[in-house]
Amino acid sequence: MPSSHLLLEEPIRMASILEPSKASFFSAMTKIVGTLGPKSRSVEAISGCLKAGMSVARFDFSWCDPEYHQETLENLKTAIKGTKKLCAIMLDTVGAEMQVVNKSETAISLKADGQVVLTPDQDQEASSEILPINFNGLAQAVKKGDTIFIGQYLFTGSETTSVWLEVSEVKDQDVVCTIKNSATLAGSLFTLHASQVRIELPTLTEKDKEVISTWGVKNKIDFLSLSYTRHAEDVREAREFLSKLGDLSQTQIFAKIENVEGLTHFDEILQEADGIILSRGNLGIDLPPEKVFLFQKSALYKCNMAGKPAVLTRVVDSMTDNLRPTRAEATDVANAVLDGSDAILLGAETLRGLYPVETISTVGRICSEAEKVFNQDLYFKKTVKYVGEPMTHLESIASSAVRAAIKVKASIIICFTSSGRAARLIAKYRPTMPVLSVVIPRLKTNQLKWSFSGAFEARQSLIVRGLFPMLADPRHPAESTSATNESILKVALDHGKSLGVIKSHDRVVVCQKLGDASVVKIIELED
């Protein structure tokens, strides 16, 4: 398993550290997933997020109703049209999440060394003495000495908005806890997490299924973030459910690893899922602090070698209330890039944070700087060695395209694809230049009507590091002739020029299919 310092280009000129960052159309190769909510749901705010570098919008259904999220999504559509920036949609399920219900929304003050009772009786009023929860089986799941964390967004026990409890007694259906830190809980719902305790709740709840089959189908979601994924079977069940929902059969499933149980079955989950989200907030509670970095490096390495996108959460928590991240957070973002993250997911920072646009912009700049010193040569060799021989035809073409692009110092790689697989394989080898994925639509029918595929494939590349989509004219078929290939290539080159990533005399590597053969060619542009 590679370590961060090995994936650092050496030596780094100290003078280069002081050089100002150069602006470009692609703020970074690493993608940014932004969670839209109260502070980031207006057209103006979303437009700012898109311009700052957000390429995937996350809708978290653990709070608020579908109507609220639909209003936000309509604003997102308006912002996309106005900014001409593509953005994919991610639906985040509630899953096996336990919650404290505070119907009155009155702030609840809890004092260290005091006691509080957790009860499944939701008719009770939440107070500093009793907290009603939405789960009947907590008393059966926990024992004396177990640790429980409660908070609205952050619950590591160090914030004044979250509380760390220790189970002192179980009384029938109630759980009596000792309060370990003073805190004030504000709002209507708080997440409850029992550390390293198996909770008998389904990964895909009935509420989740209802939201997916209504809101998800209506809005043709690109990604499903499957919260609290604990086994490969969780992913298989979710895929089976999506397969019966028309267009959602194309939706990619990202398994969200949130506890030790998911971590234990990580390899099998990775095989089944389309991507992985490492939910470091909950994992940081389930794991000893000194083990978190090891899990991160190991998980990201496995995702990279499998060619599946890896998304990291909880990087700049302090920017929820501050305009600038801490030194540790800035370093954490950079290390996430050096460790191999495809995307950074921002939760509370954009959902309720005071500076959503500035947060996205700051994270993008840090990612961009880290990418400059990423040791691509070493990474490429490790990936080729891991894949082994004989390579598949497509893997061979993808690795050859990246090797050629680096050797000739190409400014961009252009890949023609209909499924998106070829472009993702190229991105797997982490080229130092952007990969323009030209998705060629395919004509399909459900025996009632004809339609073109391609939009899903294009948007789903918006979470893959270094991959930038362009949807080709559907009048150009996938099995195109040499003449039509050339016309699409001209459109792609013109698109690259308009973005400012291709200039006169630049070299461009093109990966495309000609008949039954796949070819990699190098083009040198004229004036």
Helices and strands as residue ranges (DSSP letters): G 4-7, H 14-17, E 31-35, H 43-52, E 54-60, H 66-83, E 88-92, E 98-101, E 108-110, E 115-119, E 130-132, H 138-141, E 147-151, E 162-171, E 174-179, E 183-185, E 189-194, H 206-211, I 212-216, H 217-219, E 223-226, H 232-243, G 246-250, E 252-257, H 260-264, H 266-272, E 275-278, H 280-286, H 289-306, E 310-313, G 317-320, H 327-339, E 343-346, H 348-351, H 356-372, H 376-387, H 393-407, E 412-417, H 421-428, E 435-439, E 443-445, E 450-452, H 455-460, G 461-463, E 467-471, H 482-499, E 507-514, E 517-524
